[in-house]
Amino acid sequence: MKKLFPRKRLAMGFGVLGIALMGVDLMMTRNFFTHIGELMAASIICFVLAIVLDRTPKGAEKST
């Protein structure tokens, strides 16, 4: 299962999902300054997960 979903691929998926959720929020409210709280929170969580997954573990830096 490790080769099927590597960390970088999951990070990219969460990043794209966060952008898609922001787009849905923008299309539903039709205003850049007004947001739906649940969609905004979900997109921020997706971005945080993408950043955490994209980060290289400390042990992997020395072996490369």
ChimeraX commands (.cxc) that place a marker at each C-alpha (Angstrom):
marker #1 position 0.00,0.00,0.00 radius 0.5
marker #1 position 2.96,2.30,0.50 radius 0.5
marker #1 position 3.77,2.43,-3.24 radius 0.5
marker #1 position 0.15,3.05,-4.21 radius 0.5
marker #1 position -0.24,6.27,-2.17 radius 0.5
marker #1 position 3.14,7.91,-1.58 radius 0.5
marker #1 position 3.24,11.01,0.59 radius 0.5
marker #1 position 3.89,13.44,-2.28 radius 0.5
marker #1 position 0.91,12.14,-4.28 radius 0.5
marker #1 position -1.40,12.41,-1.26 radius 0.5
marker #1 position -0.11,15.93,-0.60 radius 0.5
marker #1 position -0.90,16.94,-4.18 radius 0.5
marker #1 position -4.37,15.41,-3.88 radius 0.5
marker #1 position -5.14,17.32,-0.70 radius 0.5
marker #1 position -3.84,20.54,-2.26 radius 0.5
marker #1 position -6.07,20.14,-5.31 radius 0.5
marker #1 position -9.03,19.27,-3.08 radius 0.5
marker #1 position -8.41,22.44,-1.04 radius 0.5
marker #1 position -8.40,24.58,-4.18 radius 0.5
marker #1 position -11.56,22.87,-5.43 radius 0.5
marker #1 position -13.32,23.53,-2.12 radius 0.5
marker #1 position -12.30,27.18,-2.31 radius 0.5
marker #1 position -13.76,27.35,-5.83 radius 0.5
marker #1 position -17.03,25.79,-4.69 radius 0.5
marker #1 position -17.19,28.30,-1.84 radius 0.5
marker #1 position -16.60,31.17,-4.25 radius 0.5
marker #1 position -19.24,29.90,-6.68 radius 0.5
marker #1 position -21.83,29.45,-3.93 radius 0.5
marker #1 position -21.36,32.85,-2.27 radius 0.5
marker #1 position -20.40,34.81,-5.43 radius 0.5
marker #1 position -18.40,37.13,-3.22 radius 0.5
marker #1 position -14.67,37.01,-2.52 radius 0.5
marker #1 position -15.03,38.42,1.00 radius 0.5
marker #1 position -17.96,36.26,2.19 radius 0.5
marker #1 position -17.40,32.58,2.93 radius 0.5
marker #1 position -19.30,29.53,4.05 radius 0.5
marker #1 position -17.57,28.54,7.27 radius 0.5
marker #1 position -17.65,24.78,6.76 radius 0.5
marker #1 position -16.15,24.94,3.26 radius 0.5
marker #1 position -13.51,27.41,4.34 radius 0.5
marker #1 position -12.52,25.23,7.30 radius 0.5
marker #1 position -12.40,22.12,5.11 radius 0.5
marker #1 position -10.18,23.82,2.53 radius 0.5
marker #1 position -7.79,25.10,5.21 radius 0.5
marker #1 position -7.59,21.61,6.75 radius 0.5
marker #1 position -6.81,20.18,3.30 radius 0.5
marker #1 position -4.02,22.71,2.82 radius 0.5
marker #1 position -2.54,21.94,6.25 radius 0.5
marker #1 position -2.63,18.20,5.50 radius 0.5
marker #1 position -0.95,18.84,2.14 radius 0.5
marker #1 position 1.85,20.81,3.80 radius 0.5
marker #1 position 2.35,18.18,6.51 radius 0.5
marker #1 position 2.42,15.32,4.00 radius 0.5
marker #1 position 4.72,17.18,1.62 radius 0.5
marker #1 position 7.31,17.74,4.34 radius 0.5
marker #1 position 10.24,15.30,4.17 radius 0.5
marker #1 position 10.70,13.23,7.36 radius 0.5
marker #1 position 13.90,13.93,9.30 radius 0.5
marker #1 position 15.19,10.38,8.96 radius 0.5
marker #1 position 14.86,10.40,5.17 radius 0.5
marker #1 position 17.10,13.47,4.75 radius 0.5
marker #1 position 20.22,11.69,6.01 radius 0.5
marker #1 position 19.76,8.57,3.90 radius 0.5
marker #1 position 19.44,10.50,0.61 radius 0.5
marker link #1:1,2 radius 0.2
marker link #1:2,3 radius 0.2
marker link #1:3,4 radius 0.2
marker link #1:4,5 radius 0.2
marker link #1:5,6 radius 0.2
marker link #1:6,7 radius 0.2
marker link #1:7,8 radius 0.2
marker link #1:8,9 radius 0.2
marker link #1:9,10 radius 0.2
marker link #1:10,11 radius 0.2
marker link #1:11,12 radius 0.2
marker link #1:12,13 radius 0.2
marker link #1:13,14 radius 0.2
marker link #1:14,15 radius 0.2
marker link #1:15,16 radius 0.2
marker link #1:16,17 radius 0.2
marker link #1:17,18 radius 0.2
marker link #1:18,19 radius 0.2
marker link #1:19,20 radius 0.2
marker link #1:20,21 radius 0.2
marker link #1:21,22 radius 0.2
marker link #1:22,23 radius 0.2
marker link #1:23,24 radius 0.2
marker link #1:24,25 radius 0.2
marker link #1:25,26 radius 0.2
marker link #1:26,27 radius 0.2
marker link #1:27,28 radius 0.2
marker link #1:28,29 radius 0.2
marker link #1:29,30 radius 0.2
marker link #1:30,31 radius 0.2
marker link #1:31,32 radius 0.2
marker link #1:32,33 radius 0.2
marker link #1:33,34 radius 0.2
marker link #1:34,35 radius 0.2
marker link #1:35,36 radius 0.2
marker link #1:36,37 radius 0.2
marker link #1:37,38 radius 0.2
marker link #1:38,39 radius 0.2
marker link #1:39,40 radius 0.2
marker link #1:40,41 radius 0.2
marker link #1:41,42 radius 0.2
marker link #1:42,43 radius 0.2
marker link #1:43,44 radius 0.2
marker link #1:44,45 radius 0.2
marker link #1:45,46 radius 0.2
marker link #1:46,47 radius 0.2
marker link #1:47,48 radius 0.2
marker link #1:48,49 radius 0.2
marker link #1:49,50 radius 0.2
marker link #1:50,51 radius 0.2
marker link #1:51,52 radius 0.2
marker link #1:52,53 radius 0.2
marker link #1:53,54 radius 0.2
marker link #1:54,55 radius 0.2
marker link #1:55,56 radius 0.2
marker link #1:56,57 radius 0.2
marker link #1:57,58 radius 0.2
marker link #1:58,59 radius 0.2
marker link #1:59,60 radius 0.2
marker link #1:60,61 radius 0.2
marker link #1:61,62 radius 0.2
marker link #1:62,63 radius 0.2
marker link #1:63,64 radius 0.2
view
